[in-house]
Each structure stands twice: as structure tokens, then as C-alpha cells.
């Protein structure tokens, strides 16, 4: 198991315009050939947008983009005609396929924090698609078959223990709270990259929310 701490993330964004970004993988000017991907995951970015701030229209291709809002509301618009507001508890997926453009903004009057995860598809190309699942229930898996990956959302009470899925690659991101996993104490923003995971469990040291990719 390889633990990466929140403080080790590469800083990015443009704080002067109300955008703060923290990247778990090689990203933009922070090129690290030893940290390009884990399993299908090629990016796990924590984004913080001040009211009125956002990312203007920009392109993506050959990437499965999954977004999880921590606090606030995210306005999404894309070139396939979708316009939605993503709230905490919603899972949003944009399959960029052969190419799509989108806008992401904080049109609210409170700060916005979201975690955005990029996955490499098994095959390039295809038609872009969009999906949003409102208020996904605890322990309900969300499949991204294009990347042969499954997302598990877990919300733990203090002292609650839960099994972690087995998998060749397992990526565990702590959204909030503190957990204990395989002898490690993980805090908000920390992540664990587990290879050949089998028979693991985790316990909430406080109330906690986890995003777990099974690949």
C-alpha cells in the first residue's frame, strides 16, 4: 500500500482568480514521470472555487471524468447540450470520448469544493456521453465500464468498520474525516494506492466519507 498525503499534492489553479487546485498525479507544469497513473486513474484533483470563479470552456478527449462535490454547488455546461447543477451526494460523469468541451463554474454565493477524478478508457474514441446520479446511497457502487472501474462511496460513523473491495488496483481517497486502513491513519485529502487488495477493512476514527475506486 502506497499512502500519499494531502500535503504532497501538486498545487495549481489561479488563486488570484478564486481557483485553487491540488493534484494527486502528474498534472500540467508539475510533470512527474513516476506518478502518471494508478490503475485506470490518471488524475484526482481537489478543486476550490470562490463564488463567481470557474473554468471557462475547455476541451477534453479520451477521458472518463467523474466529479464529486464536497460542498457548494457546481454548474456544468458542455458542448453536447447538458447544463446541470451538481450538489453534494451527486455523482457526475462526462465521457469525453473523441472530444467534448465543457464549462465548470461556481455560480453560487458560497465557496465550492469538489473532487474530480479522470480515468483512462479501455478504448479511445467514440461518442461523448453524460450522466448524473442524484444523491447516490451509501455503499451503492457506480460502474464506469469504459475504464473497467467501479466507484464505491462510503460514509462511516465514528467507530464503524467496513470491508474494502478486493481488486488488482484499489484507490482510496478520504473526502472528509479520519480513517484507519491497513495500519495507516488517513486524514482528509490523503489517498491510499493498494495493489492486489484482498481482505482489507477500514474503520472510521471520526465520521468520514470515502471514495474508493475498484479496478
TORKOL-4160 file (C-alpha; in steps of 0.2 Angstrom, whole numbers, padded with zeros to 4 digits, m for minus):
215
<pt num="1" X="0000" Y="0000" Z="0000"/>
<pt num="2" X="0007" Y="0017" Z="m0005"/>
<pt num="3" X="0000" Y="0032" Z="0005"/>
<pt num="4" X="0000" Y="0049" Z="m0002"/>
<pt num="5" X="m0003" Y="0063" Z="0010"/>
<pt num="6" X="m0014" Y="0079" Z="0006"/>
<pt num="7" X="0001" Y="0090" Z="0009"/>
<pt num="8" X="0011" Y="0081" Z="m0005"/>
<pt num="9" X="m0002" Y="0086" Z="m0019"/>
<pt num="10" X="0005" Y="0097" Z="m0033"/>
<pt num="11" X="m0003" Y="0115" Z="m0031"/>
<pt num="12" X="m0011" Y="0123" Z="m0046"/>
<pt num="13" X="m0025" Y="0134" Z="m0052"/>
<pt num="14" X="m0025" Y="0153" Z="m0051"/>
<pt num="15" X="m0028" Y="0159" Z="m0033"/>
<pt num="16" X="m0029" Y="0177" Z="m0039"/>
<pt num="17" X="m0045" Y="0172" Z="m0049"/>
<pt num="18" X="m0053" Y="0162" Z="m0035"/>
<pt num="19" X="m0046" Y="0145" Z="m0041"/>
<pt num="20" X="m0036" Y="0133" Z="m0030"/>
<pt num="21" X="m0031" Y="0116" Z="m0036"/>
<pt num="22" X="m0022" Y="0101" Z="m0028"/>
<pt num="23" X="m0017" Y="0087" Z="m0039"/>
<pt num="24" X="m0013" Y="0069" Z="m0034"/>
<pt num="25" X="m0005" Y="0064" Z="m0050"/>
<pt num="26" X="0007" Y="0072" Z="m0063"/>
<pt num="27" X="m0003" Y="0087" Z="m0070"/>
<pt num="28" X="0001" Y="0102" Z="m0081"/>
<pt num="29" X="0018" Y="0110" Z="m0076"/>
<pt num="30" X="0020" Y="0098" Z="m0062"/>
<pt num="31" X="0026" Y="0083" Z="m0073"/>
<pt num="32" X="0032" Y="0068" Z="m0064"/>
<pt num="33" X="0035" Y="0053" Z="m0075"/>
<pt num="34" X="0034" Y="0042" Z="m0059"/>
<pt num="35" X="0017" Y="0047" Z="m0055"/>
<pt num="36" X="0007" Y="0047" Z="m0071"/>
<pt num="37" X="m0007" Y="0035" Z="m0066"/>
<pt num="38" X="m0013" Y="0021" Z="m0054"/>
<pt num="39" X="m0024" Y="0008" Z="m0062"/>
<pt num="40" X="m0036" Y="0017" Z="m0073"/>
<pt num="41" X="m0034" Y="0033" Z="m0063"/>
<pt num="42" X="m0024" Y="0047" Z="m0071"/>
<pt num="43" X="m0030" Y="0062" Z="m0061"/>
<pt num="44" X="m0038" Y="0065" Z="m0044"/>
<pt num="45" X="m0039" Y="0084" Z="m0042"/>
<pt num="46" X="m0047" Y="0094" Z="m0027"/>
<pt num="47" X="m0054" Y="0110" Z="m0034"/>
<pt num="48" X="m0059" Y="0125" Z="m0024"/>
<pt num="49" X="m0069" Y="0139" Z="m0032"/>
<pt num="50" X="m0073" Y="0155" Z="m0024"/>
<pt num="51" X="m0091" Y="0162" Z="m0028"/>
<pt num="52" X="m0091" Y="0168" Z="m0046"/>
<pt num="53" X="m0075" Y="0158" Z="m0051"/>
<pt num="54" X="m0073" Y="0144" Z="m0063"/>
<pt num="55" X="m0065" Y="0136" Z="m0078"/>
<pt num="56" X="m0070" Y="0143" Z="m0095"/>
<pt num="57" X="m0075" Y="0132" Z="m0109"/>
<pt num="58" X="m0060" Y="0120" Z="m0112"/>
<pt num="59" X="m0058" Y="0103" Z="m0122"/>
<pt num="60" X="m0056" Y="0085" Z="m0116"/>
<pt num="61" X="m0055" Y="0069" Z="m0126"/>
<pt num="62" X="m0052" Y="0050" Z="m0122"/>
<pt num="63" X="m0055" Y="0053" Z="m0103"/>
<pt num="64" X="m0069" Y="0047" Z="m0091"/>
<pt num="65" X="m0072" Y="0062" Z="m0080"/>
<pt num="66" X="m0080" Y="0059" Z="m0063"/>
<pt num="67" X="m0085" Y="0073" Z="m0051"/>
<pt num="68" X="m0089" Y="0073" Z="m0033"/>
<pt num="69" X="m0095" Y="0089" Z="m0024"/>
<pt num="70" X="m0089" Y="0091" Z="m0006"/>
<pt num="71" X="m0098" Y="0107" Z="m0003"/>
<pt num="72" X="m0107" Y="0121" Z="m0013"/>
<pt num="73" X="m0114" Y="0118" Z="m0030"/>
<pt num="74" X="m0106" Y="0116" Z="m0047"/>
<pt num="75" X="m0113" Y="0122" Z="m0063"/>
<pt num="76" X="m0109" Y="0111" Z="m0078"/>
<pt num="77" X="m0112" Y="0115" Z="m0096"/>
<pt num="78" X="m0105" Y="0105" Z="m0111"/>
<pt num="79" X="m0105" Y="0105" Z="m0130"/>
<pt num="80" X="m0117" Y="0091" Z="m0131"/>
<pt num="81" X="m0131" Y="0102" Z="m0123"/>
<pt num="82" X="m0131" Y="0097" Z="m0105"/>
<pt num="83" X="m0132" Y="0110" Z="m0092"/>
<pt num="84" X="m0134" Y="0104" Z="m0074"/>
<pt num="85" X="m0131" Y="0109" Z="m0056"/>
<pt num="86" X="m0121" Y="0096" Z="m0046"/>
<pt num="87" X="m0123" Y="0095" Z="m0027"/>
<pt num="88" X="m0115" Y="0085" Z="m0013"/>
<pt num="89" X="m0120" Y="0067" Z="m0014"/>
<pt num="90" X="m0122" Y="0068" Z="m0033"/>
<pt num="91" X="m0110" Y="0058" Z="m0045"/>
<pt num="92" X="m0107" Y="0066" Z="m0061"/>
<pt num="93" X="m0098" Y="0058" Z="m0076"/>
<pt num="94" X="m0093" Y="0065" Z="m0093"/>
<pt num="95" X="m0087" Y="0053" Z="m0105"/>
<pt num="96" X="m0076" Y="0064" Z="m0117"/>
<pt num="97" X="m0073" Y="0051" Z="m0130"/>
<pt num="98" X="m0067" Y="0058" Z="m0146"/>
<pt num="99" X="m0070" Y="0076" Z="m0140"/>
<pt num="100" X="m0081" Y="0087" Z="m0130"/>
<pt num="101" X="m0080" Y="0105" Z="m0122"/>
<pt num="102" X="m0086" Y="0110" Z="m0105"/>
<pt num="103" X="m0088" Y="0124" Z="m0093"/>
<pt num="104" X="m0087" Y="0122" Z="m0074"/>
<pt num="105" X="m0092" Y="0137" Z="m0063"/>
<pt num="106" X="m0097" Y="0142" Z="m0045"/>
<pt num="107" X="m0112" Y="0152" Z="m0049"/>
<pt num="108" X="m0117" Y="0152" Z="m0030"/>
<pt num="109" X="m0113" Y="0164" Z="m0016"/>
<pt num="110" X="m0104" Y="0151" Z="m0006"/>
<pt num="111" X="m0087" Y="0143" Z="m0008"/>
<pt num="112" X="m0087" Y="0127" Z="m0019"/>
<pt num="113" X="m0076" Y="0112" Z="m0016"/>
<pt num="114" X="m0076" Y="0096" Z="m0027"/>
<pt num="115" X="m0065" Y="0081" Z="m0031"/>
<pt num="116" X="m0063" Y="0077" Z="m0049"/>
<pt num="117" X="m0056" Y="0060" Z="m0055"/>
<pt num="118" X="m0050" Y="0056" Z="m0073"/>
<pt num="119" X="m0049" Y="0038" Z="m0079"/>
<pt num="120" X="m0041" Y="0032" Z="m0095"/>
<pt num="121" X="m0054" Y="0022" Z="m0106"/>
<pt num="122" X="m0050" Y="0005" Z="m0112"/>
<pt num="123" X="m0053" Y="0011" Z="m0130"/>
<pt num="124" X="m0051" Y="0028" Z="m0137"/>
<pt num="125" X="m0064" Y="0037" Z="m0147"/>
<pt num="126" X="m0082" Y="0035" Z="m0148"/>
<pt num="127" X="m0097" Y="0047" Z="m0145"/>
<pt num="128" X="m0097" Y="0058" Z="m0129"/>
<pt num="129" X="m0110" Y="0055" Z="m0116"/>
<pt num="130" X="m0115" Y="0062" Z="m0099"/>
<pt num="131" X="m0124" Y="0055" Z="m0084"/>
<pt num="132" X="m0128" Y="0062" Z="m0066"/>
<pt num="133" X="m0134" Y="0051" Z="m0052"/>
<pt num="134" X="m0143" Y="0061" Z="m0039"/>
<pt num="135" X="m0140" Y="0058" Z="m0021"/>
<pt num="136" X="m0131" Y="0041" Z="m0023"/>
<pt num="137" X="m0134" Y="0030" Z="m0007"/>
<pt num="138" X="m0120" Y="0024" Z="0004"/>
<pt num="139" X="m0112" Y="0008" Z="m0002"/>
<pt num="140" X="m0120" Y="0009" Z="m0019"/>
<pt num="141" X="m0107" Y="0005" Z="m0032"/>
<pt num="142" X="m0106" Y="0016" Z="m0048"/>
<pt num="143" X="m0099" Y="0007" Z="m0063"/>
<pt num="144" X="m0088" Y="0015" Z="m0077"/>
<pt num="145" X="m0087" Y="0001" Z="m0089"/>
<pt num="146" X="m0077" Y="0011" Z="m0101"/>
<pt num="147" X="m0062" Y="0011" Z="m0089"/>
<pt num="148" X="m0066" Y="m0006" Z="m0081"/>
<pt num="149" X="m0068" Y="0003" Z="m0065"/>
<pt num="150" X="m0081" Y="0004" Z="m0050"/>
<pt num="151" X="m0083" Y="0018" Z="m0038"/>
<pt num="152" X="m0089" Y="0015" Z="m0021"/>
<pt num="153" X="m0095" Y="0029" Z="m0010"/>
<pt num="154" X="m0093" Y="0025" Z="0009"/>
<pt num="155" X="m0099" Y="0036" Z="0023"/>
<pt num="156" X="m0093" Y="0029" Z="0040"/>
<pt num="157" X="m0099" Y="0034" Z="0058"/>
<pt num="158" X="m0086" Y="0035" Z="0072"/>
<pt num="159" X="m0080" Y="0018" Z="0076"/>
<pt num="160" X="m0089" Y="0010" Z="0061"/>
<pt num="161" X="m0079" Y="m0003" Z="0052"/>
<pt num="162" X="m0082" Y="m0009" Z="0034"/>
<pt num="163" X="m0074" Y="m0021" Z="0021"/>
<pt num="164" X="m0064" Y="m0013" Z="0007"/>
<pt num="165" X="m0067" Y="m0021" Z="m0010"/>
<pt num="166" X="m0054" Y="m0033" Z="m0017"/>
<pt num="167" X="m0046" Y="m0028" Z="m0033"/>
<pt num="168" X="m0030" Y="m0028" Z="m0043"/>
<pt num="169" X="m0029" Y="m0009" Z="m0040"/>
<pt num="170" X="m0038" Y="0000" Z="m0027"/>
<pt num="171" X="m0038" Y="0019" Z="m0025"/>
<pt num="172" X="m0045" Y="0026" Z="m0008"/>
<pt num="173" X="m0047" Y="0044" Z="m0007"/>
<pt num="174" X="m0053" Y="0052" Z="0010"/>
<pt num="175" X="m0065" Y="0066" Z="0007"/>
<pt num="176" X="m0068" Y="0070" Z="0025"/>
<pt num="177" X="m0065" Y="0064" Z="0042"/>
<pt num="178" X="m0051" Y="0052" Z="0048"/>
<pt num="179" X="m0050" Y="0033" Z="0045"/>
<pt num="180" X="m0038" Y="0018" Z="0049"/>
<pt num="181" X="m0033" Y="0007" Z="0034"/>
<pt num="182" X="m0021" Y="m0007" Z="0035"/>
<pt num="183" X="m0011" Y="0001" Z="0049"/>
<pt num="184" X="m0011" Y="0019" Z="0042"/>
<pt num="185" X="m0020" Y="0034" Z="0049"/>
<pt num="186" X="m0028" Y="0044" Z="0035"/>
<pt num="187" X="m0034" Y="0062" Z="0035"/>
<pt num="188" X="m0044" Y="0072" Z="0023"/>
<pt num="189" X="m0036" Y="0073" Z="0006"/>
<pt num="190" X="m0025" Y="0058" Z="0009"/>
<pt num="191" X="m0026" Y="0043" Z="m0003"/>
<pt num="192" X="m0020" Y="0025" Z="m0002"/>
<pt num="193" X="m0015" Y="0016" Z="m0018"/>
<pt num="194" X="m0017" Y="m0003" Z="m0015"/>
<pt num="195" X="m0010" Y="m0016" Z="m0026"/>
<pt num="196" X="m0018" Y="m0034" Z="m0026"/>
<pt num="197" X="m0030" Y="m0029" Z="m0012"/>
<pt num="198" X="m0038" Y="m0043" Z="m0003"/>
<pt num="199" X="m0047" Y="m0045" Z="0014"/>
<pt num="200" X="m0044" Y="m0027" Z="0019"/>
<pt num="201" X="m0056" Y="m0017" Z="0030"/>
<pt num="202" X="m0056" Y="0001" Z="0036"/>
<pt num="203" X="m0063" Y="0010" Z="0052"/>
<pt num="204" X="m0069" Y="0027" Z="0054"/>
<pt num="205" X="m0059" Y="0036" Z="0068"/>
<pt num="206" X="m0072" Y="0050" Z="0066"/>
<pt num="207" X="m0087" Y="0052" Z="0054"/>
<pt num="208" X="m0079" Y="0050" Z="0037"/>
<pt num="209" X="m0083" Y="0050" Z="0019"/>
<pt num="210" X="m0073" Y="0039" Z="0006"/>
<pt num="211" X="m0072" Y="0037" Z="m0012"/>
<pt num="212" X="m0065" Y="0020" Z="m0017"/>
<pt num="213" X="m0060" Y="0015" Z="m0035"/>
<pt num="214" X="m0060" Y="m0004" Z="m0038"/>
<pt num="215" X="m0051" Y="m0008" Z="m0054"/>
